[in-house]
Amino acid sequence: MMKRALTLTVVAHMTSNYGEGLGNIASVQKIFKDGKTYAMRSRESLKYSLMTQSGMYKDLRAVSNGATQKLVDEENNVSNVRALEGGYMNTAVKIGKETLTKVRKSSFYLTDAISVEPLTVNGRFHNNLGLATAFANDKSHEKELNVQNDAKEVGLMPYQYEYDKGLKIYSFTIDLDMVGKDENFKVEASTEEKAKRVEMLLEGIENLSLIVKGNLDNAEPLFIVGGLSNRMTHYFENVVRVKENKLQITEDFVERVNSGYKAGLLNGKNLDNEEEIKEKLNSVSMLKFFNDLKKDIKANYGI
């Protein structure tokens, strides 16, 4: 029987994204749990990066009819537009002579990526001194400007932001039955196209990189666990924990892996107990993990 879902939990090294700023001060997004504050990257940020880098947003088209929305109609729907796989809501879909509101949920779900250690705020302080100096030295001005004496006129602007980069854990689960289907129009993508979309999302996770505040992150998985499942849930979300740079391998964790799932490890001394991970979880290389998973997806779809 075809498995209903694909579920993965990932440990990766990445920066946090930013919430609302106050003037020239930017703060990382945070979550409060267990009496402590943790930095995070939101599920929305992860989803956008994943859709963009996987190539799923290459055919994205938008329309503005009071609000900017994804283009959705009888000719452009989930069956033939990959960008809509992440879900849509359009309040002005024309079907025949009617204009209707149509909603289609995303076929995949992400959790926030939450740091494994409580937040220690690192402030970064910057300014645009180079540009301000170049402006002040421009001889076309009517009067002579000095960066120190005429800071406002030359546009000198100091700014600061919190910075966080460290190990974070997130989960990804996709409803394999839902991929490529659009019940609003009673249409469905081919089996080959469904498998291709799942493969693209997997490649997005495998090669994920993030850009924020001029920083380029290699956010590829350092450890990953999961596989095909009959349970539509983040199956490993409650057992994957990292403490003092060691993956916590509990009895329940081992039992879950041994019930039909696999673990992948990027060997690079990123975690201090890599040998224990290999021994107790029978982990494979990251390349093998994703290659095997892509084969499982095709087989699951009967290709």
C-alpha positions as CSV (number, residue, x, y, z in Angstrom):
1,M,0.0,0.0,0.0
2,M,1.1,3.6,-0.7
3,K,2.4,5.3,2.4
4,R,0.4,8.4,3.2
5,A,3.1,10.8,4.3
6,L,6.8,11.7,4.3
7,T,8.1,13.1,7.6
8,L,11.6,14.4,8.4
9,T,13.2,16.1,11.4
10,V,16.4,18.1,10.7
11,V,19.3,19.5,12.8
12,A,21.0,22.3,10.9
13,H,23.3,25.3,11.6
14,M,21.5,28.5,10.6
15,T,20.8,32.1,11.5
16,S,17.6,33.3,12.9
17,N,15.3,35.7,11.0
18,Y,14.1,39.1,12.2
19,G,10.8,40.3,13.6
20,E,9.6,43.9,13.8
21,G,12.4,46.5,14.1
22,L,12.4,49.6,16.3
23,G,14.0,52.5,14.5
24,N,17.5,51.4,13.4
25,I,17.5,48.4,15.8
26,A,16.5,44.9,14.5
27,S,15.8,42.0,16.8
28,V,15.9,38.3,16.0
29,Q,12.6,36.3,16.3
30,K,12.4,34.5,19.6
31,I,10.2,32.0,21.4
32,F,9.8,31.5,25.1
33,K,9.6,27.9,26.4
34,D,10.7,26.0,29.5
35,G,11.3,29.3,31.3
36,K,14.0,30.4,28.8
37,T,14.2,32.4,25.6
38,Y,15.3,30.7,22.4
39,A,16.1,32.3,19.0
40,M,14.2,30.9,16.0
41,R,13.7,30.9,12.3
42,S,9.9,31.0,11.5
43,R,8.1,28.3,9.6
44,E,7.1,31.0,7.1
45,S,10.7,32.0,6.4
46,L,11.7,28.4,6.0
47,K,8.8,27.7,3.7
48,Y,9.6,30.7,1.4
49,S,13.3,29.7,1.3
50,L,12.4,26.1,0.5
51,M,9.9,26.9,-2.2
52,T,12.3,29.4,-3.8
53,Q,15.5,27.3,-3.7
54,S,13.8,24.1,-4.8
55,G,12.5,25.9,-7.9
56,M,8.9,25.5,-7.0
57,Y,8.3,29.2,-7.2
58,K,9.7,29.6,-10.7
59,D,6.1,29.5,-12.2
60,L,4.6,31.8,-9.6
61,R,2.3,34.5,-10.9
62,A,0.4,37.1,-8.9
63,V,-2.6,39.2,-9.6
64,S,-3.8,42.3,-7.8
65,N,-7.6,42.8,-7.3
66,G,-7.6,44.9,-4.2
67,A,-5.1,42.6,-2.6
68,T,-2.1,40.9,-4.3
69,Q,-2.8,37.2,-4.5
70,K,-1.5,34.1,-6.3
71,L,-3.1,33.7,-9.7
72,V,-5.6,30.9,-9.6
73,D,-8.2,29.9,-12.2
74,E,-9.3,26.9,-14.3
75,E,-6.2,27.1,-16.4
76,N,-3.8,27.8,-13.5
77,N,-4.2,25.5,-10.5
78,V,-2.2,23.1,-8.4
79,S,-2.3,20.4,-11.2
80,N,-0.1,22.5,-13.5
81,V,1.4,25.3,-11.3
82,R,4.1,24.1,-8.9
83,A,4.1,27.4,-7.0
84,L,0.6,26.6,-5.8
85,E,1.7,23.4,-4.0
86,G,2.3,25.5,-1.0
87,G,-1.3,26.5,-0.8
88,Y,-3.4,29.5,-1.9
89,M,-6.4,31.6,-1.1
90,N,-7.8,33.7,-3.8
91,T,-10.9,35.8,-3.3
92,A,-11.7,36.4,-7.0
93,V,-11.6,33.1,-8.8
94,K,-13.7,33.1,-11.9
95,I,-15.5,29.9,-12.6
96,G,-17.9,30.3,-15.5
97,K,-19.8,33.5,-14.8
98,E,-19.3,33.4,-11.0
99,T,-16.5,35.0,-9.0
100,L,-15.7,32.9,-5.9
101,T,-13.3,32.7,-3.0
102,K,-11.2,29.5,-3.3
103,V,-8.8,28.0,-0.7
104,R,-6.4,25.1,-1.0
105,K,-4.2,24.2,1.9
106,S,-0.5,23.5,1.5
107,S,0.4,19.8,1.0
108,F,3.4,20.1,3.3
109,Y,3.9,21.5,6.8
110,L,7.0,22.9,8.6
111,T,7.7,23.7,12.2
112,D,9.7,26.7,13.3
113,A,13.4,26.1,13.5
114,I,14.2,26.6,17.2
115,S,17.7,26.9,18.7
116,V,18.9,24.0,20.8
117,E,20.5,26.4,23.4
118,P,19.0,29.5,25.1
119,L,19.6,32.8,23.4
120,T,22.7,34.8,24.2
121,V,22.3,38.2,22.5
122,N,25.1,39.3,20.3
123,G,24.7,42.8,19.1
124,R,26.3,44.0,15.8
125,F,26.9,47.7,15.3
126,H,27.3,49.3,11.8
127,N,27.1,52.5,9.9
128,N,27.2,53.8,6.4
129,L,30.3,55.8,6.9
130,G,31.8,55.0,3.5
131,L,28.7,56.2,1.6
132,A,28.4,59.3,3.8
133,T,32.0,60.2,3.2
134,A,31.7,59.8,-0.5
135,F,28.6,62.0,-0.5
136,A,30.5,64.6,1.6
137,N,33.5,64.6,-0.7
138,D,31.3,65.2,-3.8
139,K,32.4,68.6,-5.2
140,S,29.1,69.3,-6.8
141,H,27.6,70.5,-3.5
142,E,27.0,74.2,-3.0
143,K,28.9,74.1,0.3
144,E,31.7,72.0,1.7
145,L,30.4,69.2,3.9
146,N,32.1,67.4,6.7
147,V,30.9,63.9,8.0
148,Q,31.5,64.8,11.6
149,N,30.0,68.3,11.6
150,D,27.2,67.7,9.0
151,A,26.2,64.1,9.9
152,K,22.5,64.7,9.2
153,E,23.1,66.4,5.8
154,V,25.4,63.7,4.5
155,G,23.0,61.0,5.7
156,L,25.3,59.3,8.3
157,M,23.2,56.6,9.9
158,P,24.4,54.2,12.6
159,Y,22.4,51.0,13.0
160,Q,22.5,47.8,15.0
161,Y,21.0,44.3,15.0
162,E,21.0,41.2,17.1
163,Y,22.8,38.3,15.6
164,D,22.3,34.6,16.2
165,K,23.6,31.6,14.5
166,G,23.7,28.1,15.9
167,L,22.1,24.6,15.8
168,K,18.4,24.6,15.2
169,I,15.9,21.8,14.9
170,Y,12.8,21.8,12.6
171,S,10.4,19.2,11.1
172,F,8.9,18.8,7.7
173,T,6.0,16.6,6.8
174,I,4.2,16.3,3.4
175,D,0.9,14.7,2.6
176,L,1.7,12.5,-0.4
177,D,-2.0,12.0,-1.2
178,M,-2.5,15.7,-1.5
179,V,0.5,16.5,-3.8
180,G,-0.7,17.7,-7.2
181,K,-4.4,17.7,-6.4
182,D,-6.8,20.6,-6.6
183,E,-10.2,19.8,-5.4
184,N,-11.5,23.2,-6.3
185,F,-11.2,22.4,-10.0
186,K,-11.4,18.5,-9.7
187,V,-8.0,18.2,-11.4
188,E,-4.8,16.3,-10.6
189,A,-1.2,16.2,-11.7
190,S,0.4,13.1,-13.2
191,T,2.1,10.5,-10.9
192,E,5.5,11.5,-12.4
193,E,4.8,15.2,-11.7
194,K,3.8,14.4,-8.1
195,A,7.1,12.5,-7.5
196,K,9.1,15.3,-9.1
197,R,7.6,17.9,-6.8
198,V,8.4,15.9,-3.7
199,E,11.9,15.3,-5.1
200,M,12.3,19.1,-5.6
201,L,11.3,19.8,-2.0
202,L,13.8,17.2,-0.8
203,E,16.6,18.8,-2.8
204,G,15.6,22.1,-1.3
205,I,16.1,20.7,2.2
206,E,19.3,18.9,1.3
207,N,20.9,22.0,-0.2
208,L,19.2,24.8,1.8
209,S,21.0,28.1,2.1
210,L,19.7,31.3,3.6
211,I,20.6,35.0,3.2
212,V,19.8,37.5,5.9
213,K,21.5,40.8,6.8
214,G,24.2,40.1,4.2
215,N,25.1,36.7,5.7
216,L,25.0,33.6,3.6
217,D,24.1,30.4,5.6
218,N,24.8,26.9,4.6
219,A,21.7,25.5,6.3
220,E,22.1,21.9,5.0
221,P,21.2,19.1,7.4
222,L,23.9,18.0,9.8
223,F,21.6,15.3,11.0
224,I,18.3,14.1,9.6
225,V,15.9,11.3,10.5
226,G,12.6,10.1,9.0
227,G,11.1,8.6,5.9
228,L,7.8,7.3,4.5
229,S,5.0,7.0,7.1
230,N,1.3,6.1,7.4
231,R,1.0,8.8,10.1
232,M,0.4,12.3,9.0
233,T,2.5,14.0,11.8
234,H,6.0,15.2,12.6
235,Y,6.9,11.8,14.0
236,F,10.3,12.7,15.3
237,E,9.6,16.2,16.6
238,N,9.4,15.1,20.2
239,V,12.5,12.8,20.4
240,V,15.2,14.8,18.5
241,R,17.1,16.9,21.1
242,V,20.6,18.3,21.2
243,K,22.3,19.2,24.5
244,E,25.8,20.4,24.9
245,N,26.4,19.7,21.2
246,K,25.4,16.1,21.5
247,L,22.4,14.4,20.0
248,Q,20.4,12.9,22.8
249,I,19.7,9.2,21.8
250,T,17.0,7.8,24.0
251,E,15.3,4.4,24.0
252,D,12.2,5.8,22.3
253,F,14.3,7.6,19.7
254,V,16.0,4.3,18.8
255,E,12.8,2.4,18.7
256,R,11.2,4.9,16.4
257,V,14.1,4.8,13.9
258,N,14.0,1.0,14.0
259,S,10.3,0.9,13.1
260,G,10.9,1.6,9.4
261,Y,12.9,4.9,9.3
262,K,16.4,5.9,8.6
263,A,18.9,8.5,9.9
264,G,21.4,10.5,7.9
265,L,24.6,12.1,9.3
266,L,26.9,14.7,7.8
267,N,30.3,13.5,9.0
268,G,32.3,16.6,9.9
269,K,32.5,16.7,13.7
270,N,29.6,19.0,13.8
271,L,28.1,16.9,16.7
272,D,30.3,15.6,19.5
273,N,28.9,12.1,19.5
274,E,28.9,11.2,15.9
275,E,30.3,7.7,16.6
276,E,27.5,7.0,19.0
277,I,25.0,8.2,16.4
278,K,26.4,5.8,13.8
279,E,26.4,2.9,16.2
280,K,23.0,3.3,17.8
281,L,21.0,4.7,14.9
282,N,22.8,3.0,12.0
283,S,23.1,6.4,10.3
284,V,24.2,6.6,6.6
285,S,25.8,9.5,4.8
286,M,23.7,12.5,3.9
287,L,24.1,11.8,0.2
288,K,22.9,8.2,0.6
289,F,20.0,9.2,2.8
290,F,18.5,11.6,0.2
291,N,19.3,9.3,-2.7
292,D,17.6,6.4,-1.0
293,L,14.6,8.6,0.0
294,K,14.1,9.8,-3.6
295,K,14.0,6.1,-4.8
296,D,11.5,5.3,-2.0
297,I,9.3,8.2,-3.2
298,K,9.3,7.0,-6.8
299,A,8.5,3.4,-5.7
300,N,5.7,4.7,-3.5
301,Y,4.1,6.4,-6.4
302,G,4.6,3.3,-8.5
303,I,7.2,4.7,-10.9
